[in-house]
Amino acid sequence: MVPNHVNQKISYLLNDKKNKYTQPILAVKVNNTLRDLQSSFNATENIEFVDMHSSEGIIIYRRSVLFLLMAALKQSFPHAHMIVEHSVNHGMFCRITPQELVTPENIKKISDLMQNMIKQQLPIIKKTLSKKQAIELFQKKNQLAKVALIKSLKQDEVSIYYCDNYYDYLYGPMLPSTKDLNLFAIDHYAPGIIVRTPKITAPDKLPPQENQEKLAALLSEADKWANILHCDYVSSLNRYIKKNQTGELIRISEALQEKKIAQIADNIVKNMSHARVICIAGPSSSGKTTFAQRLRIQLLVNGIKPVSLSIDDYFRDREETPRNENGEYDFESFNAIDKELLSKDILQLLAGKQINIPKYDFISGQKKWNGDYLQLQNYQPIIIEGIHGLNPELTNFLPTDAVYKIYISALTQLGIDDHNNIPTTVARLIRRIVRDYQFRGSSALKTIKQWKEVRAGEEKNIFPYQENADIMFNSAMIYELAVLKKYAYPLLEKISSNVPEHSTAKQLLDFLNFFKDIYNEDDIPNNSILREFIGKSCFF
């Protein structure tokens, strides 16, 4: 049964199409713009339904479950407060205060209440308030981060969602009812909880619990850095920008990263007697190349002169490259790497022998040898950078302690506010859009088209191995989205509403509107990871 507050045209279409979908309809795309089911539409507009088989649907479902959780938490413990932070352990980590409330008994109480609200099929109603009304509402609720965010918005009206006497402002569409929100689990994870909802790879079931201690530690470090900078939310960053105080924020952010890279180099030096191979891996646009260069400098400071091998130069020749299910070359596959040649060259180097390094020609699809010879000196390490760097198969011919593995990703320290986090994938996609246009001549449209395949490759080839790392590095800068905005915004505006990618472009534009621009880049050092994307890096 369709809730009676759902738009009538959508209600009619839902009843007409419901037998064609195996998953609940969560939202719609109207002329390639994502909207909730309560929005108004013209009869002539093109409508596409969104379910759990899309990334948008997965996010909408998770957002709606979190909204239900917040409502149940407030009903159970009126003085409790929840902060939505990061994805970890196949779920979303949420910090709850006071921490004493986070007990298995209380978590069960909240979860049971959520299930009861689902059985009641309560409507989740969207209401439009004036900006002044919304500010007054959240001031009464003492949600100061949300008040600061709404004050910074340019529009005169704000859409909020209401369910069972609970109001909230959430960034993005939600389901119109609690009816279909029963697929979730809440795990105790002090000082908070982890909320698990389905992933796009299995939209009809929950992902298993998984312990990711190293990733959790990295996220904790990100929170610590945000506290050092007194910049937890977008509204805090906007205040720095408005007061023209971003110079020190940038310098401290960069100093924190440099200190971490120096600590990693020191740790490598301590293990230099046996760890001769340094593998660096991370998802797209995480800043691997600049990180590798900065690590090299820090090793040189310690009297260690590393050499570099790129996994990309060890691609198999084109005719030997595996193909995916669509018959296209699968360059993301581990089997696209000529592991036999790479293994041979590494062993030769470690034995003190000279090798001729190949250079892969992406146009001809062939490896070429141009007389680029390499030979190691005593205790000289090899840095290997590429997406498969943490895959055990890459270095299984070496003793375990001979390989030092580093995982790098961009885990932003900022939240939009306490209930709206910034997904890592959003920050990385914006980085990639800017970089691809600046240095690869690719439009934002092309980058967004490729993103689904890139993400699928990461899920298959990178994320399963991230806990294999000896250490993790966070490449996100707390100020970076305010810099990237002026580069990405005009590129995204060029994407026509006539193409499916307009939906993603519109969401990114709406997201970037939360940020004020940082126009002055003089304080960004030329060795910054951000320079890999905006230009003027000393390494390229």
C-alpha positions in Angstrom: 0.0 0.0 0.0 1.4 3.4 -1.0 1.3 6.0 1.9 -1.4 8.6 1.2 1.0 11.5 1.5 3.0 10.3 -1.5 2.5 12.3 -4.7 -0.6 11.1 -6.5 1.1 10.7 -9.9 3.9 8.7 -8.3 1.3 6.7 -6.4 -0.4 5.7 -9.6 2.9 4.8 -11.3 4.0 2.8 -8.3 0.9 0.7 -8.3 1.2 0.2 -12.1 4.9 -0.8 -11.9 5.3 -2.5 -8.5 5.2 -6.1 -9.9 8.2 -5.3 -12.1 10.5 -4.5 -9.2 11.9 -7.1 -6.7 12.9 -4.4 -4.3 10.8 -1.6 -2.7 10.8 1.7 -4.7 12.7 4.2 -2.6 12.8 7.4 -4.7 12.5 8.6 -8.3 14.6 10.4 -10.8 12.7 13.2 -12.5 14.4 14.3 -15.7 17.6 12.7 -14.3 17.3 14.6 -11.0 16.9 12.5 -7.8 13.9 13.3 -5.7 11.9 11.7 -2.9 8.4 10.1 -3.5 6.7 13.1 -1.9 7.8 15.6 -4.5 5.5 17.2 -7.0 5.9 16.5 -10.8 4.4 17.4 -14.1 2.6 14.8 -16.2 5.1 15.4 -19.1 8.2 14.8 -17.0 10.3 11.6 -17.4 10.3 9.5 -14.3 12.7 6.6 -13.4 12.3 4.6 -10.2 15.2 4.1 -7.8 15.5 0.9 -5.8 18.2 -1.0 -3.8 20.0 -2.0 -7.0 21.5 1.5 -7.3 24.0 3.3 -5.2 21.5 6.1 -4.7 19.0 3.6 -3.3 21.4 2.1 -0.9 22.3 5.6 0.5 18.6 6.6 0.8 17.8 3.4 2.6 20.7 3.8 5.1 19.7 7.5 5.6 16.1 6.5 6.4 17.2 3.8 8.8 19.5 6.3 10.6 16.6 8.8 10.8 14.4 6.0 12.4 17.2 5.3 14.8 17.5 8.9 15.9 13.7 9.0 16.4 13.8 5.9 18.5 16.8 7.1 20.5 15.1 10.4 21.4 11.9 8.6 22.4 13.8 6.1 24.6 16.4 8.6 26.0 15.3 12.2 25.5 18.6 13.7 26.6 20.8 11.4 24.4 22.7 12.8 21.4 24.0 10.9 18.4 26.7 11.9 15.9 26.8 10.0 12.6 30.5 9.7 11.8 32.1 7.1 9.4 31.7 3.9 7.5 33.5 1.1 9.2 33.0 -2.7 9.8 30.4 -2.9 7.0 28.3 -0.3 8.6 28.0 3.3 9.8 29.6 4.2 13.1 27.5 6.5 15.3 28.8 8.0 18.5 26.3 8.4 21.4 26.5 10.6 24.4 26.4 10.2 27.3 28.5 7.1 26.7 27.0 5.3 29.7 23.8 4.7 27.6 25.7 2.5 25.2 25.0 -0.9 26.7 23.7 -4.1 25.0 20.4 -3.7 27.0 19.8 -0.2 25.8 20.7 -1.0 22.2 18.2 -3.8 22.2 15.6 -1.4 23.7 16.2 1.1 20.9 16.2 -1.7 18.2 12.9 -3.1 19.5 11.3 0.3 19.4 12.5 0.8 15.8 10.9 -2.6 14.9 7.7 -1.5 16.5 7.7 1.7 14.5 8.2 -0.3 11.4 5.2 -2.5 12.1 3.1 0.6 12.6 4.1 1.8 9.1 4.5 5.3 10.3 4.6 8.0 7.6 7.9 10.0 7.2 6.5 13.3 6.1 8.5 16.1 4.3 7.7 19.6 5.4 9.0 22.9 4.0 9.8 25.6 6.5 11.2 29.0 6.2 14.8 29.3 7.1 13.9 31.3 10.2 11.4 28.7 11.3 13.9 25.9 10.8 16.5 27.8 12.8 14.1 28.4 15.7 13.0 24.7 15.7 16.5 23.3 16.0 17.5 26.0 18.5 14.8 24.7 20.8 16.1 21.2 20.3 19.7 22.5 21.1 21.1 21.2 17.8 23.6 23.9 17.4 25.6 22.3 14.6 22.4 22.1 12.5 21.5 25.7 13.4 24.9 26.8 12.2 24.5 24.8 9.0 21.0 26.1 8.1 22.2 29.7 8.8 24.9 29.2 6.2 22.4 28.0 3.5 21.6 30.4 0.6 18.0 29.3 0.1 15.1 30.9 1.9 13.3 27.6 2.6 14.4 24.3 4.2 12.9 20.8 3.8 12.8 18.8 7.0 11.4 15.3 7.7 8.9 14.5 10.4 8.0 11.1 12.0 6.2 10.3 15.2 7.0 13.7 16.8 10.6 13.7 15.7 12.0 16.3 13.2 15.3 16.4 11.5 17.1 18.1 8.5 18.9 15.4 6.5 20.8 15.9 3.3 19.0 13.9 0.6 15.8 12.0 0.0 14.2 9.5 2.4 11.5 6.8 2.2 8.0 8.1 2.8 7.2 5.4 5.5 8.9 3.2 8.0 7.2 0.2 6.4 10.2 -1.1 4.4 13.0 -0.3 6.9 13.3 -3.7 8.7 16.6 -4.7 7.1 19.1 -3.4 9.6 21.3 -4.4 12.5 22.8 -2.4 15.4 26.1 -3.6 16.9 27.6 -2.4 20.2 30.9 -0.7 19.3 32.0 1.5 22.2 31.8 4.5 22.5 28.9 4.1 20.2 27.2 1.7 17.8 27.5 0.4 14.2 24.4 0.4 12.1 24.5 -2.2 9.3 22.3 -1.9 6.2 22.5 -3.7 2.9 25.2 -3.0 0.3 24.7 -2.7 -3.5 26.4 -6.1 -4.0 23.7 -7.8 -2.0 20.7 -5.4 -1.6 18.4 -8.0 0.0 20.6 -9.0 2.9 22.8 -7.5 5.7 26.6 -7.6 5.3 28.4 -9.6 8.0 30.0 -8.1 11.0 33.7 -7.5 10.4 36.4 -6.3 12.6 38.5 -3.5 11.0 40.7 -2.4 13.9 43.2 -0.6 11.8 40.6 1.4 9.8 38.8 2.2 13.1 42.1 3.5 14.5 42.6 5.7 11.4 39.1 7.1 11.7 39.8 7.9 15.4 42.9 9.7 14.4 40.8 11.7 11.9 38.5 12.8 14.7 41.5 13.8 16.8 42.8 16.0 14.0 39.5 17.7 13.6 39.5 18.4 17.3 43.0 19.8 17.1 41.9 22.1 14.3 38.6 23.0 16.1 36.8 22.2 12.9 34.3 19.3 13.2 31.6 20.5 10.8 31.2 22.4 7.5 29.9 25.4 9.4 33.1 25.6 11.4 35.2 25.6 8.2 32.9 28.3 6.8 33.6 30.5 9.8 37.3 30.2 9.2 36.8 31.2 5.6 34.5 34.1 6.4 37.0 35.5 8.9 39.8 35.0 6.4 41.6 32.7 8.8 42.3 29.7 6.6 46.0 30.2 6.4 46.8 28.7 9.8 44.1 26.0 9.3 45.9 24.9 6.1 49.4 25.0 7.6 48.3 22.9 10.6 46.5 20.4 8.4 49.6 20.0 6.2 51.9 19.7 9.3 49.8 16.9 10.7 50.2 15.0 7.5 53.9 15.6 7.3 54.4 14.5 10.8 52.5 11.3 10.1 54.6 10.6 6.9 57.8 11.2 8.9 56.6 8.7 11.6 55.9 6.1 8.8 59.4 6.7 7.4 61.0 6.3 10.9 59.1 3.0 11.3 60.3 1.7 8.0 63.9 2.5 8.8 63.5 0.6 12.1 62.5 -2.5 10.0 65.0 -1.9 7.2 67.1 -5.0 8.1 64.4 -7.3 6.7 61.6 -5.1 5.2 63.0 -4.2 1.8 59.8 -3.9 -0.2 57.3 -1.1 0.6 53.9 -1.6 -1.0 51.5 1.4 -1.2 47.8 0.9 -2.1 44.6 2.8 -1.9 41.4 3.6 -3.8 41.1 6.0 -6.7 42.1 9.7 -6.0 43.5 8.9 -2.6 46.8 10.7 -3.4 49.0 7.6 -3.6 51.5 9.2 -6.0 52.2 12.3 -4.0 52.3 10.3 -0.8 54.9 8.0 -2.3 57.0 11.0 -3.3 56.8 12.6 0.2 57.6 9.2 1.8 60.6 9.0 -0.4 61.8 12.4 0.8 61.4 11.4 4.4 63.4 8.2 3.8 66.1 10.3 2.2 66.2 12.4 5.4 66.9 9.2 7.2 69.8 8.3 4.9 67.7 5.8 3.0 67.5 6.1 -0.8 64.5 4.1 -2.1 63.8 3.2 -5.7 60.4 2.9 -7.3 58.6 0.4 -9.4 55.1 1.1 -10.7 52.7 -1.9 -11.0 51.2 -0.1 -14.0 54.4 -0.8 -16.0 53.8 -4.5 -15.4 50.5 -4.9 -17.2 50.2 -7.9 -19.4 50.3 -7.2 -23.1 46.9 -6.3 -24.5 46.2 -9.7 -26.1 46.9 -11.4 -22.7 44.7 -9.0 -20.7 41.6 -10.7 -19.1 38.1 -9.4 -20.1 35.1 -8.7 -17.9 31.6 -10.0 -18.2 30.9 -7.4 -20.9 33.8 -8.6 -23.0 35.9 -5.5 -22.3 39.5 -5.5 -21.1 39.5 -5.6 -17.3 42.5 -3.6 -16.3 41.3 -3.6 -12.7 41.8 -7.4 -12.4 44.8 -8.7 -10.5 45.3 -11.1 -13.5 45.9 -8.1 -15.7 49.3 -7.8 -14.0 52.3 -9.8 -15.3 53.0 -11.1 -11.8 55.7 -13.5 -13.0 57.8 -10.8 -14.5 57.3 -8.5 -11.5 58.3 -11.2 -9.1 61.4 -12.1 -11.1 62.5 -8.4 -11.2 62.0 -7.9 -7.5 64.0 -11.1 -6.6 66.7 -10.0 -9.0 66.9 -6.6 -7.4 67.0 -8.0 -3.9 69.8 -10.3 -4.9 71.8 -7.3 -6.0 71.5 -7.9 -9.7 70.7 -5.4 -12.4 67.4 -5.4 -14.2 66.0 -3.6 -17.2 62.7 -1.9 -16.1 59.8 -2.1 -18.6 57.6 0.8 -19.5 54.1 0.0 -20.4 52.7 1.8 -23.5 49.0 2.3 -23.0 48.5 3.2 -26.6 50.0 0.0 -28.2 49.1 -2.2 -25.2 52.7 -3.5 -25.0 55.6 -3.4 -22.5 58.7 -1.7 -23.9 62.3 -1.8 -22.6 64.1 1.5 -23.2 67.4 0.7 -21.4 66.2 2.0 -18.0 68.5 -0.2 -15.8 68.2 -0.4 -12.1 70.4 -2.1 -9.4 70.0 -1.8 -5.6 72.7 -1.0 -3.1 72.8 -2.5 0.4 69.6 -1.9 2.4 68.1 0.2 -0.4 64.3 -0.4 -0.4 61.9 -0.8 -3.3 58.7 1.3 -3.3 55.8 -0.4 -5.2 52.7 1.7 -5.7 49.4 0.5 -7.3 45.9 -0.7 -6.5 47.0 -4.3 -5.9 49.8 -3.4 -3.5 48.1 -5.1 -0.5 46.9 -8.2 -2.3 48.9 -11.1 -0.7 49.3 -12.7 -4.1 51.5 -9.8 -5.3 54.3 -10.6 -2.8 53.6 -14.2 -1.7 57.0 -15.2 -3.0 58.7 -13.1 -0.3 58.9 -13.7 3.5 56.1 -11.9 5.3 58.4 -9.6 7.2 60.2 -8.6 4.0 57.2 -6.5 2.9 56.0 -3.3 4.6 52.4 -2.5 3.5 50.8 1.0 3.6 47.1 1.7 2.9 46.1 5.2 2.0 42.7 6.7 1.7 41.0 10.1 2.0 38.8 9.9 5.1 37.5 13.4 5.5 37.4 14.7 9.1 34.5 17.0 8.5 30.7 16.3 8.8 28.0 18.4 7.2 26.6 18.5 10.7 26.1 15.9 13.5 23.6 13.8 11.6 24.9 14.2 8.1 28.4 12.8 7.4 30.5 13.3 4.3 31.0 10.0 2.5 34.6 9.3 1.5 33.5 8.3 -2.0 32.0 11.8 -2.5 35.2 13.6 -1.6 37.3 11.2 -3.8 34.9 11.6 -6.8 35.3 15.4 -6.6 39.1 15.1 -6.4 39.0 12.8 -9.5 36.7 15.1 -11.5 39.1 18.0 -10.9 42.2 16.0 -11.6 40.9 14.3 -14.8 39.9 17.6 -16.3 43.2 19.4 -15.2 45.6 16.7 -16.3 43.9 14.1 -18.5 41.5 16.2 -20.6 38.5 14.3 -19.4 35.1 15.9 -18.8 33.2 15.6 -15.5 30.6 13.6 -17.5 33.2 11.0 -18.6 34.6 10.7 -15.0 31.2 10.2 -13.5 30.4 7.6 -16.2 33.5 5.6 -15.3 33.0 6.0 -11.5 30.7 2.9 -11.1 33.3 0.6 -12.6 36.1 2.3 -10.6 34.1 1.7 -7.4 33.4 -1.9 -8.3 37.1 -2.5 -8.8 37.9 -1.0 -5.4 35.3 -3.2 -3.7 36.9 -6.2 -5.4 40.6 -5.4 -5.4 41.4 -2.9 -2.6 39.0 -2.8 0.3 39.1 -6.6 1.1 42.9 -6.2 1.7 43.0 -2.9 3.6 43.4 -4.6 7.0 46.6 -6.4 5.6 48.3 -3.0 5.9 51.1 -2.5 8.5 50.0 1.1 8.7 47.3 3.4 7.3 47.5 7.0 6.2 44.7 9.5 5.8 45.3 11.8 2.8 42.2 14.0 3.4 42.7 17.7 4.3 40.0 19.3 6.3 40.0 22.4 4.1 40.2 20.7 0.7 36.5 20.7 -0.4 36.4 24.5 0.0 39.3 24.7 -2.5 38.1 22.0 -4.9 34.6 23.6 -5.1 35.7 26.4 -7.5 37.3 23.8 -9.9 34.5 21.2 -9.8 31.5 23.4 -9.8 31.7 24.8 -13.4 32.6 21.3 -14.7 29.5 19.8 -13.0 27.2 22.6 -14.3 28.1 21.6 -17.9 26.4 18.2 -17.5 23.1 18.3 -19.3 19.9 17.2 -17.6 19.3 15.0 -20.7 21.9 12.4 -19.5 21.7 10.0 -16.6 24.9 11.3 -15.0 23.0 14.6 -14.4 21.6 13.0 -11.2 25.1 12.6 -9.7 26.2 16.0 -10.9 23.2 17.7 -9.3 23.8 15.9 -6.0 27.4 17.0 -6.0 26.5 20.6 -6.8 24.0 20.6 -4.0 26.7 19.2 -1.7 29.3 21.8 -2.7 26.8 24.5 -2.0 27.3 23.8 1.7 30.9 25.2 1.4 32.2 28.7 1.1 35.1 29.0 -1.4 38.7 29.3 -0.5 40.1 31.4 -3.4 43.6 32.1 -2.1 45.8 29.1 -2.6 49.1 30.7 -1.6 49.1 28.9 1.7 48.9 25.4 0.1 52.4 24.0 -0.1 53.7 22.7 -3.5 54.2 19.3 -2.0 50.6 19.0 -0.7 48.6 16.0 -1.7 45.9 18.5 -2.9 48.4 19.8 -5.5 48.1 16.4 -7.2 44.6 17.4 -8.2 44.6 21.2 -8.5 48.1 21.6 -10.0 51.5 23.3 -9.3 52.9 20.3 -7.5 56.6 20.1 -7.1 56.5 16.4 -7.9 54.9 16.6 -11.4 
